[in-house]
Amino acid sequence: MDSDGTRDARGTHASPVPRPAGPPDAAATPPRPTGAPGMPPLPDGAGFLTWVRTSRPEAPPGVWRFGHRPRPDEEPEEIPARQLLSGAVIAFLVGWLIWSLLWNGYLGGWWIIPLDLFTPDSWRRSDDAVGNAFLWYGYYTLIALGIMFGVGRLGRWGEVWRRYGLPAWRRAAPVSERPPAPEEDPAQWNQLRAAGAADAADRLAAEARSGLTRDVDHARITRAWQSVRSGRHSLATFTGAVLKDGSAACLHPSGARDLPGRHALHDLVTGQVRLGTTADDARNPYAYRATGLGLGPDLLGTSLVAVGPPGSGKTGGVVWPLAESLCLQALAGRAAVVVVGAAGAGLGAPDAYDVVVRIGNPESVYDLDLYGGTTDPDEAAAVLAEALVGDLADPHPGGDSRRSTTVLAQLLGPFRAVHGRFPSVPELRQLLDGTPGPLGALRKALEDSGKESLLRELDARERQLGHPGDLGGVLSDRVALLDRPAFAGFFDTSGQSRPFSLRALDHPVRVRIDLPARGHADASRILARLVLAQFTASVAVREDRSLFACLVLDDATGVVTPEAVRGIQRLRSGNAGAVLTLRTLDDVPRTLRTPLLGAIGCRMALSGLTPWDGQDFAEVWGKEWIEARDVTDRQIIAETPAGKALHMVRRVITGHAPTARAVTVRQVERERWSASELAHGVPPGHAVLSLTSVRGEHAPPLLVDLRG
């Protein structure tokens, strides 16, 4: 089936991705440095050069690497400021007292004996006043320095200097980094020069200095250069394109070099988008505290599920920043993204996408391919059955989903053999209902063409009609939800519309699918399951898996099925991932909650979670060993009259009886985050997030401020 938007994996012809009226101005606002939220962009040229030259050290999963300063894994034991300063002052007073006692002779003259023992008498002649004074005062200075060194060590003067002296002022002062050496400057494109493309490198470096290059241009050309290194394209073709178009070379098919606007902070060198700041909280590992939280394909490749009530920030704080990041990476030729949500859900402007499918909207330019662009009746039947009755399927193999696939295949195969296409929604509904006219016409056409094997399929379907347990009626009732006047112009199979197929994921396409949530909630759930099933099926057969493919599904209520969980587990091996949001885990069948949380590597619990949902997260995050301190105060009993009098005075002054404190330290196992803490201890605008990368690296549950 023809599908507009791209050319699918089977070579099916399709119209090119629609281009805007004209490409954006090349000298538009450059990427702003993403070191802190709200930081304004630097002037043209300097903004890009500052961005590309900023260091991005290796960091644990989820740390925003742009300008990151690594911290130790364990928190250093820091002395409180009051204790540190008072100790330094007391040590100075002690040293001054010792020197005063020595100088005034209250401690005797023993400290002068070493001078008498180890210096000749000629050095202490009375006729040499200058030399004698130099000797004695030099010795006094040596003794004073020794006292200062001793009391300085005891009073931790070095720590006071590091914390409040010149080193602290230098750390607080803004650092103006010098431009790197030419051989280490990423803006010079030295990898191109080393491969013999010096002319192309000079052109790109000149445009970077003149302010004509953006972060998307840098990422896109880097991606094109990687394809040259892998042998997919020739060096001559790449060099020619760069010399002709400069930083506008190797454009996305839409011709766009940036999005119409940006909501979040992005770093296209690492592929990260900043979602917030990890809280400076004792429950977070020290290496993560007060660092930015950045997610990229290395983490989304294990998929992400975010659970939180309405208003907790799922769409605005998680879904749209991730969708925006994936759209930018699609413009750079690195990713393909499909964003699914209700119409008007705030998933970005239409201009940010190549294809916008507005199901149920008569003004929609694109249609949705009901059969996913496949020509195989069995594959089409499996995907369609998952969409129609996947939520009714038994969680064990051999449930209703398999039987429904057989029922649909018995009709789709004969119909395609006769008509060269799959049935439309009204035609499929009639066939499932067993309407005599359409079935008779289909039988006659098969008999005339001599397709005996397909006749046997149709005979088997007719024998099952009306029998107890026949799933044709259930499937027909579900198809009837799509056979409504609002959808009359959609799901066309006759070639009169422009259907989009998820087979286009071989290309860096940006797609948004608006579901008709209002008045058609059941139909929206069917369509959401259809898109998820088509996505998992299409990812598995992609020819080019170097593109990261991601499905962003805002509100996955009624979408999680046994087959969907298995499909999400397989995405990781196909360089793909999914982002799902839920209002509550109650929207997922009880038998599938643990498998879902186990299949997904990144799990987010937003503020306002119910204790029941918190219990599921607490179980999947497990427990850890911590050091618990038990403090016991024991009253001291005085036995002597003097002791009793002293205790009485102490009680009058302090108001408490004298006690002795005993501290017991032991190792105990406790939940990382309990259900009660998740339900009542997460502040508004915050979330608790655990991460797993595609390389198997883990980050424990982190308390994150999504507004920072």
C-alpha positions in Angstrom: 0.0 0.0 0.0 1.3 3.4 -0.9 2.0 5.6 2.1 3.0 9.3 2.0 5.7 10.8 4.1 8.7 8.6 3.2 9.6 5.5 1.2 8.9 2.4 3.3 11.2 -0.5 3.9 9.7 -2.6 1.1 10.5 0.1 -1.5 6.8 1.2 -1.8 6.7 4.5 -3.5 5.7 7.5 -1.4 5.6 11.2 -1.9 8.4 13.1 -0.2 8.0 14.7 3.1 6.2 18.0 2.7 8.5 21.0 2.8 7.7 24.4 4.4 7.3 27.4 2.2 11.0 28.2 2.6 13.9 27.1 4.8 14.5 29.1 8.0 16.9 32.0 7.9 20.5 30.6 8.3 21.4 33.5 10.5 18.6 33.1 13.0 19.3 32.9 16.7 22.1 30.5 17.5 21.7 27.8 20.1 21.8 29.2 23.6 24.4 27.8 26.0 22.6 25.2 28.1 24.6 25.6 31.3 21.6 26.8 33.3 17.9 27.2 32.8 16.9 30.5 31.2 20.5 31.5 30.2 20.2 34.0 27.3 21.9 33.2 24.0 25.3 34.8 23.4 25.8 37.0 20.3 25.8 35.3 16.9 28.9 33.2 16.3 30.1 33.3 19.9 27.0 31.4 21.0 27.8 28.4 18.8 31.5 28.4 19.4 30.9 28.6 23.2 28.4 25.7 22.9 30.6 23.4 20.8 33.7 24.1 22.9 32.1 23.5 26.3 33.4 20.3 28.0 31.2 17.3 28.3 32.9 14.9 30.7 31.8 11.3 31.1 29.2 11.0 33.8 26.8 8.5 35.4 23.5 7.8 33.6 21.1 10.8 33.6 23.6 13.5 34.5 23.4 16.6 32.2 26.9 16.4 30.8 27.1 19.9 29.3 29.6 21.8 31.4 29.3 19.2 34.2 31.8 19.2 37.0 32.2 15.7 38.4 31.7 15.1 42.1 33.1 12.3 44.2 30.9 9.2 44.7 30.9 9.7 48.5 30.1 12.9 50.3 33.3 14.2 52.1 33.0 14.7 55.8 32.8 18.5 56.1 33.2 20.1 59.5 30.4 22.6 60.3 31.5 26.2 59.7 30.9 27.3 63.3 32.9 24.4 64.7 35.7 25.0 62.2 36.0 28.7 62.8 35.8 28.4 66.6 38.4 25.7 66.6 40.8 27.8 64.4 40.4 30.8 66.8 40.9 28.7 69.9 44.0 27.1 68.4 45.4 30.6 67.7 44.8 31.7 71.3 46.5 28.5 72.6 49.5 29.2 70.4 49.7 32.8 71.4 49.5 31.7 75.1 52.3 29.2 74.7 54.5 31.8 73.0 53.7 34.4 75.7 54.7 31.9 78.4 57.9 31.1 76.6 58.8 34.7 75.9 58.2 35.9 79.4 60.2 33.0 81.0 57.3 31.4 82.8 58.2 28.0 81.4 61.9 28.3 82.0 64.8 28.5 79.6 64.9 24.9 78.4 63.7 25.9 75.0 66.9 27.9 74.4 69.2 24.9 75.2 69.3 23.6 71.6 70.7 26.9 70.4 73.5 26.6 73.0 74.3 23.0 72.1 74.4 23.2 68.3 76.0 26.6 67.6 79.6 27.6 68.3 80.5 30.1 70.9 82.0 32.5 68.3 78.4 33.0 66.9 77.3 34.5 70.2 80.1 37.0 70.8 79.0 40.2 72.6 81.1 42.5 70.3 79.1 41.4 67.2 75.7 43.0 67.9 74.2 42.5 64.4 75.2 38.9 64.1 74.1 38.1 67.6 70.7 39.7 67.1 70.3 37.9 63.7 71.0 34.5 65.4 68.7 35.0 68.4 65.8 36.5 66.5 66.1 33.9 63.8 65.9 31.2 66.5 62.8 32.9 68.0 61.2 33.0 64.6 61.9 29.3 64.1 60.3 28.5 67.4 57.2 30.7 66.6 56.8 29.1 63.2 56.9 25.7 64.9 54.2 26.7 67.3 52.1 28.1 64.5 52.5 24.9 62.5 51.4 22.8 65.4 48.4 24.8 66.4 47.5 25.3 62.7 47.3 21.6 62.2 45.2 21.2 65.3 42.9 24.2 64.4 42.6 23.1 60.7 43.8 26.5 59.4 44.3 24.9 56.0 40.7 23.9 55.7 39.7 27.5 56.7 41.9 28.8 53.9 40.5 26.5 51.3 36.9 27.2 52.3 37.0 30.9 52.9 40.3 32.2 51.5 41.6 32.9 48.0 40.8 29.4 46.6 37.2 29.9 47.4 37.1 33.3 45.8 38.6 31.8 42.7 36.0 29.1 42.5 33.2 31.6 42.9 34.6 34.0 40.3 33.4 33.4 36.7 36.0 31.5 34.6 36.7 32.8 31.2 38.0 29.9 29.2 40.6 30.5 26.6 39.9 29.2 23.1 41.4 25.7 22.7 44.4 25.0 20.5 43.5 24.6 16.8 44.3 20.8 16.9 41.8 20.4 19.8 39.1 22.8 18.7 35.9 20.9 17.6 34.9 24.0 15.6 37.8 23.3 13.3 36.5 19.9 12.1 39.9 18.2 12.5 38.4 14.8 11.7 37.6 16.0 8.2 41.1 17.4 7.8 42.6 14.1 8.9 40.6 12.3 6.2 41.7 14.7 3.4 38.6 17.0 3.3 40.5 20.1 4.4 38.5 22.4 2.0 35.2 21.2 3.6 36.6 21.7 7.1 37.7 25.3 6.2 34.3 26.1 4.9 32.5 24.8 8.0 35.0 26.5 10.3 34.5 29.8 8.6 30.7 29.6 8.8 31.0 28.7 12.5 33.1 31.8 13.2 30.7 34.0 11.2 27.6 32.8 13.1 25.9 30.9 10.3 26.1 27.4 12.0 23.6 26.1 14.5 23.7 23.1 16.9 21.4 21.2 14.5 23.8 21.9 11.6 26.7 20.6 13.6 24.8 17.4 14.6 23.5 16.8 11.1 26.9 17.2 9.4 28.5 15.0 12.1 25.9 12.4 11.3 26.6 12.7 7.6 30.3 12.3 8.2 29.7 9.1 10.2 27.9 7.7 7.2 30.9 8.5 5.1 33.2 6.7 7.6 30.9 3.7 7.5 31.1 3.5 3.7 27.4 4.3 3.0 28.3 7.5 1.2 31.5 8.6 -0.6 33.9 11.3 0.6 33.6 13.1 -2.7 29.8 13.4 -2.4 30.0 14.7 1.1 32.8 17.2 0.3 30.9 18.5 -2.7 27.8 19.1 -0.7 29.6 21.0 2.0 31.5 23.1 -0.4 28.3 24.0 -2.2 26.0 24.6 0.8 28.3 25.0 3.8 26.6 24.4 7.1 23.3 24.0 5.2 24.5 20.8 3.6 22.9 17.4 3.9 19.5 19.0 4.9 16.6 17.1 6.3 14.0 16.3 3.6 11.7 19.0 5.0 14.4 21.6 4.4 14.2 22.8 8.1 17.4 23.5 10.0 15.7 24.1 13.4 12.3 23.9 15.1 10.0 26.9 15.1 10.6 27.3 18.9 12.2 25.5 21.8 10.7 24.8 25.2 13.6 22.9 26.8 17.4 23.0 26.9 19.1 20.6 24.5 22.6 19.4 23.8 22.9 17.7 20.4 26.5 16.7 20.9 25.4 14.2 23.6 21.8 14.0 22.4 20.5 15.0 25.8 17.5 17.1 26.8 17.5 18.7 30.3 14.3 17.8 32.2 15.3 19.4 35.5 17.7 19.3 38.4 18.4 16.4 40.8 17.5 17.6 44.3 20.3 18.2 46.9 18.7 15.6 49.1 20.3 13.1 51.4 18.3 10.3 49.7 20.1 11.0 46.4 23.6 9.7 45.8 26.2 12.5 46.4 27.5 12.3 42.8 24.0 13.3 41.5 23.0 16.0 44.0 22.4 19.5 42.5 23.3 18.2 39.0 21.2 18.6 35.9 19.0 15.7 34.7 19.5 14.9 31.1 17.9 12.1 29.0 19.0 10.9 25.6 18.6 7.9 23.3 21.0 5.9 25.4 18.4 5.9 28.2 15.2 6.1 26.1 16.4 3.0 24.3 15.3 1.0 27.4 11.9 2.9 27.3 10.3 5.1 29.9 7.0 5.1 31.8 5.9 8.1 33.8 3.0 7.8 36.3 1.3 10.8 37.9 -2.1 12.3 38.3 -3.4 15.1 36.0 -1.5 18.4 36.6 1.6 16.7 37.9 3.7 17.7 34.9 3.7 14.6 32.7 3.0 16.4 29.4 4.6 19.7 29.9 7.6 18.6 31.9 8.4 15.2 30.4 6.5 14.3 27.2 6.9 17.6 25.2 10.7 18.1 26.1 11.4 14.5 25.0 9.4 14.9 21.8 11.1 18.2 21.1 14.5 16.6 21.6 13.6 13.7 19.3 12.4 16.2 16.6 15.7 18.0 16.7 17.6 14.8 16.4 15.3 13.8 13.4 16.4 17.1 11.8 20.0 16.0 12.4 19.3 12.7 10.7 19.7 10.7 13.9 16.2 9.7 14.9 12.6 9.0 13.8 9.8 10.0 16.2 6.1 9.3 16.4 4.1 11.4 19.0 0.6 10.2 19.9 -1.8 12.1 22.0 -5.2 13.7 22.3 -5.9 16.7 20.1 -4.9 19.9 21.9 -2.7 18.1 24.4 0.2 20.5 24.0 2.5 18.3 22.0 4.0 21.1 19.9 3.1 23.2 16.9 2.2 21.4 13.7 5.2 23.1 12.0 7.5 21.1 14.3 6.5 17.9 12.5 6.7 16.5 9.0 3.4 14.6 9.1 0.4 15.5 11.3 -2.5 13.0 11.3 -5.6 14.4 12.8 -8.0 11.5 13.0 -11.6 12.6 12.9 -10.7 16.1 11.7 -11.9 16.7 8.1 -9.1 19.2 7.6 -6.4 16.5 8.1 -4.0 16.2 5.2 -2.9 12.8 6.2 -4.7 9.5 6.9 -3.5 6.6 9.0 -2.8 3.3 7.3 -5.0 0.8 9.2 -2.8 -2.1 8.2 0.6 -0.6 8.8 1.8 -0.6 5.2 2.2 -4.4 5.0 1.1 -6.6 2.2 1.2 -9.8 4.2 -2.4 -10.8 5.4 -1.1 -12.7 8.4 1.0 -9.8 9.6 -1.8 -7.3 9.0 -4.2 -9.6 10.9 -1.9 -9.9 13.9 -1.5 -6.1 14.2 -5.1 -5.4 13.7 -6.2 -8.1 16.2 -3.9 -6.6 18.9 -5.5 -3.2 18.3 -9.1 -4.5 18.4 -9.1 -7.0 21.2 -5.6 -6.9 22.7 -7.0 -5.5 25.9 -9.4 -8.6 26.2 -6.6 -11.1 25.6 -5.6 -13.6 28.2 -2.1 -12.8 29.6 -0.9 -16.3 28.6 0.0 -17.5 25.0 -3.0 -19.0 23.1 -5.5 -16.4 24.4 -8.1 -14.5 22.5 -5.5 -12.5 20.6 -4.2 -15.6 18.7 -7.7 -16.7 17.8 -8.7 -13.2 16.7 -5.6 -13.1 14.4 -6.8 -16.3 12.8 -10.3 -15.0 12.3 -9.0 -11.8 10.6 -6.5 -13.6 8.5 -9.3 -15.9 7.1 -10.9 -12.8 5.7 -8.0 -10.5 4.8 -6.1 -13.0 2.7 -9.0 -13.9 0.4 -10.1 -10.2 0.1 -6.6 -9.0 -0.9 -6.2 -11.8 -3.4 -9.4 -10.7 -5.1 -9.2 -6.9 -4.9 -5.5 -6.3 -4.6 -6.0 -4.3 -1.4 -7.2 -4.9 2.2 -10.9 -4.1 3.1 -11.9 -0.7 4.3 -13.5 -0.4 7.7 -17.2 -0.8 6.5 -16.2 -3.8 4.3 -14.3 -5.5 7.1 -17.3 -5.0 9.4 -19.6 -6.6 6.9 -17.3 -9.6 6.5 -17.0 -10.1 10.3 -20.8 -9.9 10.7 -21.2 -12.6 8.1 -23.3 -10.6 5.8 -24.3 -12.9 2.9 -23.8 -10.5 0.1 -20.2 -9.6 0.6 -19.2 -13.1 1.6 -21.0 -14.5 -1.5 -19.3 -12.1 -3.8 -15.9 -12.9 -2.3 -16.6 -16.6 -2.7 -17.6 -16.3 -6.3 -14.5 -14.2 -7.1 -12.3 -16.8 -5.5 -14.0 -19.7 -7.4 -13.6 -17.8 -10.7 -9.9 -17.3 -10.1 -9.3 -20.9 -8.9 -7.7 -20.0 -5.6 -8.5 -23.2 -3.7 -6.4 -22.6 -0.7 -8.0 -19.2 0.0 -11.5 -20.8 -0.5 -10.7 -23.2 2.3 -9.9 -20.2 4.5 -13.2 -18.7 3.7 -15.0 -22.0 4.2 -13.5 -22.3 7.7 -14.7 -18.7 8.6 -18.2 -19.4 7.4 -18.4 -22.6 9.4 -17.5 -20.7 12.6 -20.1 -18.0 12.1 -22.8 -18.2 14.7 -21.1 -20.9 16.8 -20.7 -20.3 20.5 -17.3 -18.8 21.2 -16.9 -17.3 17.7 -14.9 -14.1 18.0 -16.3 -12.6 14.8 -19.0 -10.8 16.7 -16.5 -9.3 19.2 -14.3 -8.1 16.4 -17.2 -6.7 14.6 -18.3 -4.7 17.6 -14.8 -3.3 18.0 -14.6 -2.4 14.3 -18.0 -0.7 14.6 -16.3 1.9 16.9 -14.2 2.9 13.9 -17.1 2.8 11.5 -18.5 6.1 12.6 -19.5 9.2 10.5 -16.7 11.1 12.2 -14.2 8.7 10.7 -15.8 8.4 7.3 -12.9 9.9 5.4 -10.2 7.9 7.2 -8.6 4.5 7.1 -9.2 4.5 3.3 -7.7 1.6 1.3 -8.7 2.6 -2.2 -5.9 5.1 -2.8 -8.1 8.2 -2.5 -6.4 9.5 0.7 -2.8 10.0 1.8 -2.2 7.3 4.4 0.8 7.5 6.6 2.5 4.2 7.4 4.9 3.4 10.2 7.1 1.6 7.7 8.5 5.1 7.3 10.7 4.7 10.4 13.6 3.9 8.1 13.8 7.7 7.6 14.3 10.6 10.0 10.6 11.5 10.0 8.7 13.5 12.6 5.1 12.4 13.0 2.3 13.5 15.3 -1.0 11.6 15.5 -3.9 13.4 17.2 -6.5 11.0 18.6 -10.2 11.9 18.9 -10.4 11.6 22.7 -13.6 13.7 23.0 -16.6 11.6 22.3 -14.6 8.6 21.0 -12.6 7.4 24.0 -12.9 3.7 23.1 -11.9 4.4 19.5 -8.9 6.4 20.7 -7.7 3.5 22.8 -8.1 1.1 19.8 -6.1 3.5 17.6 -3.4 4.0 20.3 -3.0 0.2 20.6 -2.9 0.1 16.7 0.0 2.6 16.6 1.9 0.8 19.3 1.5 -2.6 17.6 2.5 -1.2 14.2 5.5 0.6 15.8 6.8 -2.6 17.4 6.3 -4.6 14.2 7.9 -2.0 12.0 10.9 -1.5 14.2 11.7 -5.2 14.0 11.9 -5.2 10.1 13.8 -1.9 9.6 16.7 -2.0 7.2 18.5 1.0 8.8 18.8 0.5 12.5 21.3 3.3 13.0 18.4 5.7 13.4 16.9 5.7 16.8 13.1 5.2 16.6 10.9 6.3 19.5 7.2 6.3 20.1 5.9 8.9 22.5 2.5 8.0 23.8 0.8 10.6 26.0 -1.8 8.8 28.1 -1.4 5.0 27.6 -4.7 4.2 29.3 -6.0 0.9 27.9 -2.9 0.4 25.7 -0.9 -1.9 27.9 -1.6 -5.5 26.8 0.4 -8.7 27.1 1.6 -8.4 23.5 2.4 -4.7 24.0 4.7 -5.6 27.0 6.5 -8.2 24.9 6.9 -5.8 22.0 8.4 -3.1 24.3 10.9 -5.7 25.6 12.0 -6.2 22.0 12.5 -2.5 21.2 15.9 -2.3 22.8 17.5 -4.7 20.4 16.2 -2.7 17.4 17.6 0.7 18.6 14.2 1.9 19.5 12.2 2.9 22.6 8.9 4.0 23.8 7.7 6.7 26.3 4.4 6.0 28.0 2.5 8.1 30.5 -0.2 6.9 32.8 -2.5 8.7 35.3 -2.3 5.7 37.6 -1.2 2.1 37.4 -4.8 1.2 37.9 -5.1 1.9 34.2 -3.0 -1.2 33.6 -4.4 -4.7 34.4 -3.1 -6.0 37.7 -1.4 -9.0 36.1 0.6 -6.7 33.8 1.8 -4.1 36.2 4.9 -5.9 37.4 5.8 -7.2 33.8 5.4 -3.6 32.5 7.7 -2.1 35.2 10.1 -4.9 34.7 10.2 -4.5 30.9 10.9 -0.8 31.0 14.3 0.5 32.1 13.4 4.1 33.1 10.6 4.5 35.6 9.2 7.8 36.9 6.8 8.4 39.7 5.5 12.0 39.8 4.1 13.9 42.8 0.6 13.1 43.9 0.9 9.3 43.4 -1.5 7.1 45.3 0.0 4.8 48.0 -1.2 1.8 46.0 0.8 3.0 42.9 3.7 3.8 45.3 3.7 0.2 46.5 4.3 -1.1 43.0 7.2 1.3 42.5 8.6 0.5 45.9 8.6 -3.2 45.1 10.4 -2.8 41.7 13.0 -0.4 43.1 13.8 -2.9 45.9 15.8 -2.4 49.1 19.2 -1.2 50.1 21.5 -1.6 53.1 21.9 1.6 55.1 23.7 2.6 58.3 21.1 3.1 61.1 22.0 5.0 64.4 20.1 4.3 67.5 20.6 7.0 70.2 19.7 6.1 73.8 19.8 8.7 76.7 20.5 7.1 80.2 20.0 9.1 83.4 23.1 9.4 85.5 22.6 8.6 89.2 24.9 10.4 91.6 26.1 8.5 94.7 28.1 11.1 96.6 26.7 14.3 98.2 28.9 16.5 96.0 27.7 14.7 92.9 24.1 15.1 93.9 24.6 18.8 94.5 26.3 19.2 91.1 23.4 17.4 89.4 20.9 19.6 91.2 22.7 22.7 90.0 22.9 21.3 86.4 19.2 20.5 86.5 18.3 24.0 87.6 20.4 25.5 84.8 19.4 23.2 81.9 16.0 22.1 83.0 17.0 18.5 82.3 18.4 15.7 84.4 22.0 14.7 83.7 22.1 11.9 81.1 24.7 9.8 79.3 24.1 9.2 75.5 24.8 5.8 74.0 24.9 5.5 70.2 24.4 2.1 68.5 25.4 1.8 64.8 24.0 -1.1 62.8 23.4 -2.1 59.2 19.7 -2.5 58.2 17.9 -3.2 55.0 15.1 -0.7 54.0 13.2 0.3 50.9 14.9 2.8 48.7 11.6 4.7 48.5 8.6 3.5 50.5 5.0 3.7 49.3 4.3 6.3 51.9 7.3 8.5 50.9 6.3 8.3 47.2 2.7 9.2 48.1 3.3 12.0 50.6 7.0 12.9 50.5 7.5 14.0 46.9 7.0 17.8 46.6 4.9 19.4 43.9 6.8 19.7 40.6 9.1 16.9 41.6 9.4 13.2 40.6 11.3 10.1 41.6 13.1 8.6 38.6 15.2 5.5 38.1 17.3 5.0 35.0 18.8 2.1 33.0 21.0 2.7 29.9 21.2 0.4 26.9 24.7 -0.5 28.0 23.3 -1.9 31.3 24.3 1.1 33.6 21.9 1.8 36.4 21.0 4.9 38.3 19.1 4.4 41.6 15.8 6.3 42.2 16.5 10.0 42.2 14.4 12.9 43.5 14.3 15.4 40.7 12.9 18.9 40.5 11.3 19.1 37.0 11.1 22.9 37.2 14.8 23.5 37.7 
